[in-house]
Amino acid sequence: MRKKYLLLAFSAIMLLMASCDKPAPAPIKVAGVSLNQTSVKLVEGDQVTLIATVTPSDAANKNVSWTSSDNSIATVDNGKVTAVKVGTATITVITEDGNKTASCTVTVTARTYPVESVTLDKDAVELTEGADITLTATVNPSNATNKNISWTSSDNAIATVENGKVTAVKAGTATITVKTEDGNKTATCAVTVNKKKVDTVEDDGSLNYGPGGGAGDNIDENKDIYDGGSF
């Protein structure tokens, strides 16, 4: 029995010595890295998260770092990309083991702000024939991307409009409309045109004598009234 125990102890010692002599396995090196997207389009202010996959899956060191070719256009933090301004930038991931890389092209476009409404500084005006007034249009919000507008008159025979300048043509009523190019938002102003008054002067029969005592014409230069004098 004692001999048997000695034999078992000897075998255990031999196995232990054999395991100590066996070299530890070498750590598995990184073979490559890839990204879930190779190109993305973002609007200013938007974000997207890129996912890096290191191969092989059992690589010992999967640490990676991120860089942007132009931080003024797009920044990156642990794979989270933020669009800063219009342009193109390249986001690169690099492995700590082996310096393996993968990249994604980020194209940033401008953010647009739609028009919500348009208003006029006046909603009704009265003009005399020949007079004019300039209406002011305000497009909302103030940071709307496309603030282009157009003007129309419901009756150009009564009142015309050009770039907000309204000119009264003849007595009557017309509606001036401003419309936005973005969204077709509108605002209106009612225009009432009154007939122009003409000054009149009664002839009192007096004569206007010209040089040398000759009878002349009665002329009121201020009122453009002509009265031919006669004996």
URCOR-V237080 format. One record per backbone hydrogen bond with DSSP energy under -0.5 kcal/mol. CO is the residue of the C=O (numbers start at 1). NH is the residue of the N-H. Records with the same first field share a line. If there is no record, write none. Layout:
CO->NH ; NH
This chain:
1->5
2->6
3->7
4->8
5->9
6->10
7->11
8->12
9->13
10->14
11->15
12->16
13->17
14->18
15->19
16->20
17->21
18->22
28->60 ; 61
32->55
34->53
38->105
40->107
42->109
43->46
46->83
48->50 ; 81
50->52
51->36
52->54
53->34
55->31 ; 32
56->59
60->62
63->96
65->94
67->92
70->73 ; 74
73->84 ; 85
75->82
77->80
79->50 ; 81
80->77
81->48
82->75
83->45
87->108
89->91 ; 106
90->69 ; 92
91->104
92->67
93->102
94->65
95->99
96->98
100->95
102->93
104->91 ; 106
105->40 ; 107
106->89 ; 108
107->42 ; 109
108->87
109->44
112->114
113->145 ; 146
117->140
119->138
123->190
125->192
127->194
128->131
131->168
133->135 ; 166
135->137
136->121
138->119
140->116 ; 117
141->144
145->147
148->181
150->179
152->177
155->158 ; 159
158->169 ; 170
160->167
162->165
164->135 ; 166
165->162
166->133
167->160
168->130
172->193
174->176 ; 191
175->154
176->189
177->152
178->187
179->150
180->184
181->183
182->185
185->180
187->178
189->176
190->125 ; 192
191->174 ; 193
192->127 ; 194
193->172
194->129
197->199
202->204
207->209
208->216
210->213
211->214
214->210
216->208
217->219
218->227
219->221
220->223 ; 224 ; 225
224->226
225->220 ; 227
227->218 ; 229
